[in-house]
Amino acid sequence: MPIPVDAEIKNMIEDAAEKTHLSQAAVMRMALRFGTPEVIKRVGVRRPRRNFAEYLGMFAGVVERNRELVRPSRVK
């Protein structure tokens, strides 16, 4: 599966493939296998994003309106 990468990463992959006498695909598979746990460790496991309704549900009851404090407008 071709993945677009910038020139710096492409050069790194090509250099690693040349030095190890492996194909670029083999280098990528090994990099993903060895690198994925490190990415998870550094970035951390994140919770899935909540939808908007769940997000607003967190705030239910936090702000209570007191209609006595709001005086009706006299402008007509």
DSSP file (Angstrom, degrees, kcal/mol; ACC not computed):
  #  RESIDUE AA STRUCTURE BP1 BP2  ACC     N-H-->O    O-->H-N    N-H-->O    O-->H-N    TCO  KAPPA ALPHA  PHI   PSI    X-CA   Y-CA   Z-CA
    1    1 A M              0   0    0      0, 0.0     2,-0.2     0, 0.0     0, 0.0   0.000 360.0 360.0 360.0 112.5    0.0    0.0    0.0
    2    2 A P        -     0   0    0      0, 0.0     0, 0.0     0, 0.0     0, 0.0  -0.435 360.0-166.8 -69.0 134.8    1.8    3.2   -1.1
    3    3 A I        -     0   0    0     -2,-0.2     2,-0.3     2,-0.0     0, 0.0  -0.985  20.4-126.4-123.9 122.9    2.0    5.9    1.5
    4    4 A P        +     0   0    0      0, 0.0     2,-0.3     0, 0.0     0, 0.0  -0.516  37.6 172.3 -69.5 131.0    3.0    9.4    0.5
    5    5 A V        -     0   0    0     -2,-0.3     2,-0.0     1,-0.0    -2,-0.0  -0.910  33.8 -98.8-133.6 161.5    5.9   10.7    2.7
    6    6 A D     >  -     0   0    0     -2,-0.3     4,-2.2     1,-0.1     5,-0.2  -0.273  42.3-100.2 -76.4 170.3    8.1   13.7    2.6
    7    7 A A  H  > S+     0   0    0      1,-0.2     4,-2.5     2,-0.2     5,-0.2   0.850 118.3  56.2 -61.9 -38.3   11.6   13.6    1.1
    8    8 A E  H  > S+     0   0    0      2,-0.2     4,-1.9     1,-0.2    -1,-0.2   0.931 111.1  42.6 -62.9 -46.1   13.4   13.3    4.4
    9    9 A I  H  > S+     0   0    0      2,-0.2     4,-2.4     1,-0.2    -1,-0.2   0.896 112.8  53.8 -68.0 -38.9   11.5   10.2    5.5
   10   10 A K  H  X S+     0   0    0     -4,-2.2     4,-2.5     1,-0.2    -2,-0.2   0.915 108.9  48.7 -61.7 -42.2   11.8    8.7    2.0
   11   11 A N  H  X S+     0   0    0     -4,-2.5     4,-2.6     2,-0.2    -1,-0.2   0.890 109.7  52.7 -64.2 -39.0   15.6    9.2    2.0
   12   12 A M  H  X S+     0   0    0     -4,-1.9     4,-2.5     2,-0.2    -2,-0.2   0.920 110.9  46.8 -61.8 -43.3   15.8    7.5    5.4
   13   13 A I  H  X S+     0   0    0     -4,-2.4     4,-2.4     2,-0.2    -2,-0.2   0.917 112.8  48.8 -65.3 -43.9   13.8    4.5    4.2
   14   14 A E  H  X S+     0   0    0     -4,-2.5     4,-2.2     2,-0.2    -2,-0.2   0.914 112.5  48.3 -62.6 -43.1   16.0    4.2    1.0
   15   15 A D  H  X S+     0   0    0     -4,-2.6     4,-2.6     2,-0.2    -2,-0.2   0.916 112.2  48.8 -63.1 -43.9   19.2    4.5    3.1
   16   16 A A  H  X S+     0   0    0     -4,-2.5     4,-2.2     1,-0.2     6,-0.3   0.899 111.3  50.0 -63.9 -40.0   18.0    1.8    5.6
   17   17 A A  H  X>S+     0   0    0     -4,-2.4     5,-1.1     1,-0.2     4,-1.1   0.894 112.8  46.9 -65.4 -39.8   17.0   -0.5    2.7
   18   18 A E  H  <5S+     0   0    0     -4,-2.2    -2,-0.2    -5,-0.2    -1,-0.2   0.917 114.4  46.2 -68.1 -43.4   20.4   -0.1    1.1
   19   19 A K  H  <5S+     0   0    0     -4,-2.6    -2,-0.2     1,-0.2    -1,-0.2   0.856 120.7  37.5 -68.7 -35.4   22.4   -0.6    4.3
   20   20 A T  H  <5S-     0   0    0     -4,-2.2    -1,-0.2    -5,-0.2    -2,-0.2   0.531 101.6-127.5 -95.0  -7.0   20.4   -3.7    5.4
   21   21 A H  T  <5 +     0   0    0     -4,-1.1     2,-0.3     1,-0.3    -3,-0.2   0.812  68.2 127.9  60.6  31.6   19.9   -5.2    1.9
   22   22 A L      < -     0   0    0     -5,-1.1    -1,-0.3    -6,-0.3    -2,-0.1  -0.719  66.3 -98.9-107.6 163.4   16.2   -5.4    2.6
   23   23 A S     >  -     0   0    0     -2,-0.3     4,-2.2     1,-0.1     5,-0.2  -0.402  32.4-113.8 -75.1 161.1   13.4   -4.1    0.4
   24   24 A Q  H  > S+     0   0    0      1,-0.2     4,-2.3     2,-0.2     5,-0.1   0.867 119.1  54.9 -63.7 -34.4   11.9   -0.7    1.3
   25   25 A A  H  > S+     0   0    0      2,-0.2     4,-2.5     1,-0.2    -1,-0.2   0.907 107.2  49.2 -64.3 -41.6    8.6   -2.6    2.1
   26   26 A A  H  > S+     0   0    0      2,-0.2     4,-2.4     1,-0.2    -2,-0.2   0.899 110.5  51.1 -65.1 -39.9   10.4   -4.8    4.5
   27   27 A V  H  X S+     0   0    0     -4,-2.2     4,-2.5     1,-0.2    -2,-0.2   0.919 111.3  48.0 -61.8 -43.7   12.1   -1.8    6.2
   28   28 A M  H  X S+     0   0    0     -4,-2.3     4,-2.6     2,-0.2     5,-0.2   0.908 110.5  50.9 -65.1 -42.1    8.7   -0.1    6.5
   29   29 A R  H  X S+     0   0    0     -4,-2.5     4,-2.4     1,-0.2    -2,-0.2   0.927 113.5  45.0 -60.8 -44.3    7.1   -3.3    8.0
   30   30 A M  H  X S+     0   0    0     -4,-2.4     4,-2.8     2,-0.2     5,-0.3   0.900 112.2  51.9 -67.0 -39.8    9.8   -3.6   10.6
   31   31 A A  H  X S+     0   0    0     -4,-2.5     4,-2.5     1,-0.2     5,-0.2   0.902 112.2  46.1 -63.4 -40.5    9.7    0.1   11.4
   32   32 A L  H  X S+     0   0    0     -4,-2.6     4,-2.0     2,-0.2    -1,-0.2   0.915 113.7  48.8 -67.3 -41.8    6.0   -0.1   12.0
   33   33 A R  H  < S+     0   0    0     -4,-2.4    -2,-0.2    -5,-0.2    -1,-0.2   0.926 122.6  32.2 -64.6 -44.7    6.3   -3.2   14.1
   34   34 A F  H  X S+     0   0    0     -4,-2.8     4,-0.5    -5,-0.2    -2,-0.2   0.805 122.8  47.6 -82.9 -29.7    9.1   -1.8   16.3
   35   35 A G  H  X S+     0   0    0     -4,-2.5     4,-2.1    -5,-0.3    -3,-0.2   0.759  93.5  72.9 -86.3 -26.3    8.0    1.8   16.2
   36   36 A T  H  X S+     0   0    0     -4,-2.0     4,-2.3    -5,-0.2     5,-0.2   0.914  96.7  49.1 -61.0 -46.1    4.3    1.5   16.9
   37   37 A P  H  > S+     0   0    0      0, 0.0     4,-2.2     0, 0.0    -1,-0.2   0.886 111.0  52.0 -59.9 -35.4    4.7    0.6   20.7
   38   38 A E  H  X S+     0   0    0     -4,-0.5     4,-2.5     2,-0.2    -2,-0.2   0.894 108.2  50.7 -66.7 -39.3    7.1    3.6   21.0
   39   39 A V  H  X S+     0   0    0     -4,-2.1     4,-3.0     2,-0.2     5,-0.5   0.927 111.0  48.4 -63.2 -44.5    4.5    5.9   19.4
   40   40 A I  H  X S+     0   0    0     -4,-2.3     4,-2.1     1,-0.2    -2,-0.2   0.895 112.2  49.7 -62.8 -39.7    1.8    4.7   21.8
   41   41 A K  H  < S+     0   0    0     -4,-2.2    -2,-0.2    -5,-0.2    -1,-0.2   0.911 116.9  40.2 -66.2 -42.1    4.2    5.2   24.8
   42   42 A R  H  < S+     0   0    0     -4,-2.5    -2,-0.2     1,-0.1    -1,-0.2   0.904 125.4  33.7 -75.9 -42.1    5.1    8.7   23.8
   43   43 A V  H  < S-     0   0    0     -4,-3.0    -3,-0.2    -5,-0.2    -2,-0.2   0.837 103.5-140.3 -84.1 -33.9    1.8   10.0   22.7
   44   44 A G     <  -     0   0    0     -4,-2.1     2,-0.5    -5,-0.5    -3,-0.1   0.008  27.3 -67.7  89.9 158.9   -0.3    8.0   25.1
   45   45 A V        -     0   0    0     -4,-0.1     2,-0.3    -2,-0.0    -5,-0.0  -0.744  53.9-157.7 -87.0 126.4   -3.6    6.3   24.7
   46   46 A R        -     0   0    0     -2,-0.5     3,-0.1     1,-0.0    -2,-0.1  -0.798  17.0-114.4-108.0 147.3   -6.4    8.7   24.1
   47   47 A R        -     0   0    0     -2,-0.3     3,-0.1     1,-0.1    -1,-0.0  -0.416  43.4 -94.9 -70.7 152.0  -10.1    8.2   24.7
   48   48 A P        -     0   0    0      0, 0.0    -1,-0.1     0, 0.0     2,-0.1  -0.352  51.3 -93.6 -64.0 151.3  -12.3    8.3   21.6
   49   49 A R        -     0   0    0      1,-0.1     2,-0.2    -3,-0.1    -3,-0.0  -0.377  38.1-127.9 -68.8 142.8  -13.8   11.7   20.9
   50   50 A R        -     0   0    0      1,-0.1     2,-0.1    -3,-0.1    -1,-0.1  -0.562  22.0-113.9 -85.4 153.4  -17.2   12.3   22.3
   51   51 A N     >  -     0   0    0     -2,-0.2     4,-2.1     1,-0.1     3,-0.2  -0.365  35.7 -99.5 -79.0 171.3  -20.1   13.5   20.1
   52   52 A F  H  > S+     0   0    0      1,-0.2     4,-2.5     2,-0.2     5,-0.2   0.863 120.9  54.3 -62.9 -39.0  -21.5   17.0   20.7
   53   53 A A  H  > S+     0   0    0      1,-0.2     4,-1.8     2,-0.2    -1,-0.2   0.904 109.8  47.4 -63.8 -41.2  -24.5   15.8   22.7
   54   54 A E  H  > S+     0   0    0      2,-0.2     4,-0.9     1,-0.2    -1,-0.2   0.885 110.8  53.1 -65.8 -37.9  -22.3   13.9   25.2
   55   55 A Y  H >< S+     0   0    0     -4,-2.1     3,-0.8     1,-0.2     4,-0.5   0.935 111.3  44.4 -62.4 -47.1  -20.0   16.9   25.5
   56   56 A L  H >< S+     0   0    0     -4,-2.5     3,-1.3     1,-0.2     4,-0.3   0.820 103.4  66.6 -67.9 -29.5  -22.9   19.2   26.4
   57   57 A G  H >< S+     0   0    0     -4,-1.8     3,-1.0     1,-0.3    -1,-0.2   0.784  90.1  65.0 -61.6 -26.8  -24.2   16.5   28.8
   58   58 A M  T << S+     0   0    0     -4,-0.9    -1,-0.3    -3,-0.8    -2,-0.2   0.814 102.8  48.2 -63.5 -28.8  -21.2   17.1   30.9
   59   59 A F  T X> S+     0   0    0     -3,-1.3     3,-2.1    -4,-0.5     4,-0.7   0.434  78.3 127.9 -94.5   0.2  -22.4   20.6   31.6
   60   60 A A  T <4 S+     0   0    0     -3,-1.0    -3,-0.0    -4,-0.3    -4,-0.0  -0.386  84.3   5.0 -61.0 125.2  -26.0   19.7   32.5
   61   61 A G  T 34 S+     0   0    0      2,-0.3    -1,-0.3    -2,-0.2     3,-0.1   0.382  99.7 106.8  84.2  -4.4  -26.8   21.3   35.8
   62   62 A V  T <4 S+     0   0    0     -3,-2.1     2,-0.6     1,-0.2    -2,-0.1   0.932  81.7  41.2 -71.7 -44.6  -23.5   23.2   36.2
   63   63 A V  S  < S-     0   0    0     -4,-0.7     2,-0.5     2,-0.0    -2,-0.3  -0.912  75.1-166.7-108.0 118.1  -25.1   26.5   35.5
   64   64 A E        -     0   0    0     -2,-0.6     2,-0.4    -3,-0.1    -2,-0.0  -0.880  16.0-134.1-104.3 133.5  -28.4   27.2   37.1
   65   65 A R        -     0   0    0     -2,-0.5     2,-0.6     2,-0.0     3,-0.1  -0.670  10.7-160.9 -87.1 138.3  -30.4   30.1   35.9
   66   66 A N    >>  -     0   0    0     -2,-0.4     3,-1.4     1,-0.1     4,-0.6  -0.908   2.8-170.3-117.9 100.8  -32.0   32.4   38.4
   67   67 A R  T 34 S+     0   0    0     -2,-0.6     3,-0.3     1,-0.3    -1,-0.1   0.697  80.4  69.5 -68.0 -18.2  -34.7   34.3   36.6
   68   68 A E  T 34 S+     0   0    0      1,-0.2    -1,-0.3    -3,-0.1    -3,-0.0   0.816  95.3  54.8 -69.3 -27.8  -35.2   36.6   39.6
   69   69 A L  T <4 S+     0   0    0     -3,-1.4     2,-0.7     1,-0.1    -1,-0.2   0.766  95.4  75.0 -75.7 -24.6  -31.8   38.2   39.0
   70   70 A V  S  < S-     0   0    0     -4,-0.6    -1,-0.1    -3,-0.3     3,-0.0  -0.794  75.7-152.0 -93.6 114.9  -32.7   39.1   35.4
   71   71 A R        -     0   0    0     -2,-0.7     3,-0.1     1,-0.1    -3,-0.1  -0.645  23.8-105.7 -86.4 140.9  -35.1   42.0   35.3
   72   72 A P        -     0   0    0      0, 0.0     2,-0.2     0, 0.0    -1,-0.1  -0.315  38.7-105.8 -63.4 146.6  -37.4   42.3   32.4
   73   73 A S        -     0   0    0      1,-0.1    -3,-0.0     2,-0.1     0, 0.0  -0.490  19.9-159.0 -74.1 141.5  -36.6   44.9   29.8
   74   74 A R        +     0   0    0     -2,-0.2     2,-0.4    -3,-0.1    -1,-0.1   0.398  60.2 109.2 -99.3   0.8  -38.8   48.0   29.8
   75   75 A V              0   0    0      1,-0.1    -2,-0.1     0, 0.0     0, 0.0  -0.648 360.0 360.0 -80.3 129.4  -37.9   48.9   26.2
   76   76 A K              0   0    0     -2,-0.4    -1,-0.1     0, 0.0    -2,-0.0   0.360 360.0 360.0-124.3 360.0  -40.8   48.4   23.9
